[in-house]
């Protein structure tokens, strides 16, 4: 069984909300935030490596996946979440080719391209 992060995910969400309402971080906040952010950073790198190996995303976009963590955490006060949102939008756009393809070129139910009649 794989190791799970310390505490349930809602615990970090609670800590972040409590800190935001308090106006500053509580003394216990780093005990939750540091491991959670470290796991997020490691997960981002693993996701990038996996998508590069599987060729499920274009290489530049896959390599940029860890930038989402960097921009969300380190650059959040400077609007870094706008960059993170743009990267997630690019991932979503790339991962759904049916959004971009005209109906005649979309794959049929069996996975083969649809044929025009």
C-alpha positions, 0 to 999 in steps of 0.5 A: 500500500503506498504511503499517504500524506500526513493527515487528510487533505481537508486538514491543509485546507482548514489550516490555510483558511484559518490562516487567511481569516486570522491574517497571518499564519498560526505557529502550527501552520508550517508543520502542515504546509511544508510537507504538503508543499513538498509532496505537491512539488514532488508530485508535479515533477513525477507528473511531468516525467510521466507525461513526457515518457507517455508522450501524452502532452507536448514535451514543452507543456509537460516540462512546464508542469512543475512551474504550476507549483512554483507559480502557485506558491512562490509567485502567488503574491505577484499574480503567479496563479494567472500563469498556473491557470494558463498552464492548466488551461493549456493542459486541458486544451491539449488533453482534449483533441476532440475540442479542436477537431471538426466533427468529420475528423473526430474519432468514431466510437471504435477509435477509428477515424470517422469516414465521410459519406 
